């Protein structure tokens, strides 16, 4: 399992980063704080080539969102 969190420099500055509801376009999104990403995990790719620009993330509240990897830090859990 891979844990996901906001990149530490962005979290330090109290920034919010976009999370999209689909990996196909950016028409529907929310802005997430580092607190909202606490406890999030990386999900496997769906295999849909339209989603290749995004990481699929399961938030602790059960929502699945698509996020740009440059906004995130990843930690492999064993």
C-alpha positions as CSV (number, residue, x, y, z in Angstrom):
1,X,0.0,0.0,0.0
2,X,1.2,3.5,-0.8
3,X,0.3,6.4,1.4
4,X,-0.2,9.8,-0.2
5,X,0.2,13.2,1.4
6,X,0.6,16.8,0.1
7,X,4.1,17.8,-0.8
8,X,5.7,19.1,2.4
9,X,6.6,22.5,1.0
10,X,3.1,23.1,-0.2
11,X,1.7,21.9,3.2
12,X,4.1,24.2,5.0
13,X,2.7,27.2,3.1
14,X,-0.9,26.1,3.8
15,X,-1.7,25.7,0.1
16,X,-4.5,23.8,-1.3
17,X,-4.2,21.5,-4.3
18,X,-6.8,20.5,-6.9
19,X,-8.4,17.0,-6.9
20,X,-10.6,16.1,-9.8
21,X,-13.6,13.9,-9.8
22,X,-12.7,12.2,-13.1
23,X,-9.4,11.6,-14.8
24,X,-10.9,12.6,-18.1
25,X,-11.2,16.3,-17.7
26,X,-10.8,19.0,-15.1
27,X,-14.4,20.4,-15.1
28,X,-15.3,19.1,-11.7
29,X,-12.8,19.5,-8.9
30,X,-12.3,20.4,-5.2
31,X,-9.3,22.1,-3.6
32,X,-7.8,19.9,-0.8
33,X,-5.7,21.0,2.2
34,X,-3.0,18.8,3.6
35,X,-5.4,17.8,6.4
36,X,-7.9,16.5,3.8
37,X,-5.1,14.3,2.4
38,X,-4.1,12.9,5.8
39,X,-4.6,9.1,5.6
40,X,-5.1,9.0,1.8
41,X,-3.8,6.0,-0.2
42,X,-2.8,5.6,-3.8
43,X,-5.1,3.3,-5.8
44,X,-4.0,1.3,-8.9
45,X,-4.5,2.8,-12.4
46,X,-7.8,2.0,-14.0
47,X,-6.2,1.3,-17.4
48,X,-8.1,4.1,-19.0
49,X,-5.6,6.0,-21.1
50,X,-7.5,9.3,-20.7
51,X,-6.5,9.2,-17.0
52,X,-2.7,8.7,-17.5
53,X,-1.9,12.2,-16.3
54,X,-3.4,11.7,-12.9
55,X,-2.9,9.6,-9.8
56,X,-6.0,7.9,-8.4
57,X,-6.3,8.6,-4.7
58,X,-8.6,7.2,-2.0
59,X,-9.3,9.9,0.6
60,X,-9.9,8.9,4.2
61,X,-13.6,10.0,3.8
62,X,-14.1,7.3,1.1
63,X,-14.0,9.6,-1.9
64,X,-11.9,8.7,-4.9
65,X,-10.2,11.6,-6.7
66,X,-7.7,12.1,-9.4
67,X,-4.6,14.3,-8.6
68,X,-1.5,15.5,-10.3
69,X,1.5,13.7,-8.9
70,X,3.7,16.8,-8.7
71,X,1.5,18.0,-5.8
72,X,2.0,14.8,-3.8
73,X,4.5,12.9,-1.8
74,X,4.3,9.1,-1.7
75,X,5.3,6.7,1.1
76,X,5.4,2.9,0.5
77,X,3.9,1.0,3.5
78,X,4.9,-2.6,4.1
